[in-house]
Amino acid sequence: RIVRTLTQGFLFSEGDSNYSEVRNEFYDNVDGVIFMYDVTNKESFTALRSWLKEAGKYGVSHSNATIAVVGNKIDQYPRAVTENDGAKFAAENNAAYFETSAKTVATIDDLFDYLISSKFDDSKR
């Protein structure tokens, strides 16, 4: 039997450029990144491209980290971003796609199960 230890650390940043210097330090040696947007806010979805670009600038890519794109607030309406658009964006960027609700906790376990298991299974990257 193999026992492995996993240490998790999370950084939440809503994109304020005033915190870019602090945020950039957290990209070193990451195993996974969650890029989350609000499905009721098109601008938050559009901003994903700049987030991916920023992470890439600091060496984060699908070849060395598990990347998940997450549409949040699926419990709220009207939607500004369809599930299909989110999934397409994720696929184009070699990322897994999830939709969640922080309010109802819908599929959050699935997201973290995926991220944690991918740490030990390189085929999910």
N, C-alpha and C positions, 0 to 999 in steps of 0.2 A: 504494500500500500504506500502510495506517495502522498505526503502531506505538504501542501504549499501554503505560504503565507501571502496574503494580499493586503497591501496598505492603500487606502483610498484617501484622496484629498480633493476637495472641490473648490473651485473658484467661480463665484457668480459675478458676472459683469454685464451690465446692460448696454455697454458700448460707449459710455461717456469717454470722449477722447482725453479728458484730463487724467484718466487712469491708465492710459496706454503703456506708460513706462512700467508701472507695477504689474499690469496684466501680462506684458511680454515676458517677464521673468518666469511665469508659470508654464510656458510652453516647453521648457527644457525637460527632456526625458519623460514626456507624457506617454501613457499607453492608450489613452482614449480621450476623445473630445466630444462634447455634446454641443451642437449648434441648435439653439431653440428659438423658435419664432412664435408669434401669436397668430393663430389662424383667422382672427377677426381684424388683423392689421396688415395690410399689404406691404407697407413700408418696412415692417420688421422682417417680412419674407425677402424683400428686395435686398435688405442689408446683409443677408447671408453671404452673398458673393464677396463683400468686403471682409467679412469675418474669416471666410476660407482663405482669402488672399493673405490676410494678416497672419494666420496660423502657418501658411506655407512659407511666408517670409522668414519664419523662425524654425523651419525645418519639419513642421508637422505635415504628414501626408498619409494617404491610405496604406502606403507601404511600410510605415513604421508606427502607426497608431490606428486604433479602431475609431472610426468617425461615425457619429450618428446625427442625423438631422431630425429634429423633433418639432412637430406642429403641436402647440399647446393651446389650451382653452377650447377643446372640442365640445365642451358643454355649453358654449355660448354661441349665440346667433345674432345677426347673420354672419356667415363666413365670408371672408374676403379672399381666401386662398383655398382652393379645392384640395382634397386628399390626393387626387391624381397629379396636380401641379407640384405638390410637395414631394411625392414619391418620384416623380420624373427628375426633379432637381437633385434629389439624393442619388439616384442612379447615375446621372450625368457626372456626379462628383465622387463616385465610388464610395458612397456612404450608405449605411443602413437607414431605414426610415421608420419612424414611429409617430403615432399621434397619441397625445395624452391629455389628461385633465388634472391639473394640480388640485383642483377643487374636489373632484370625485375620486381621485387617485387612479383613474382608468389607465391601464396598461403601463403604469410606472414600474411595476415589478418586472414586466417583460423587458423594458428598456435596460434596467440595471442588471438583470440576469444575463442579457446579451453582452453588455459591456464587461462584466466580470468574467463570464465564460470565455470571451474572446481573448482575454489576457493569457489564457492557457491553451487556446486553440487558434493557431496562426491562420487557419483556413478561413476564419471569419473576418480577417482584415481585408 
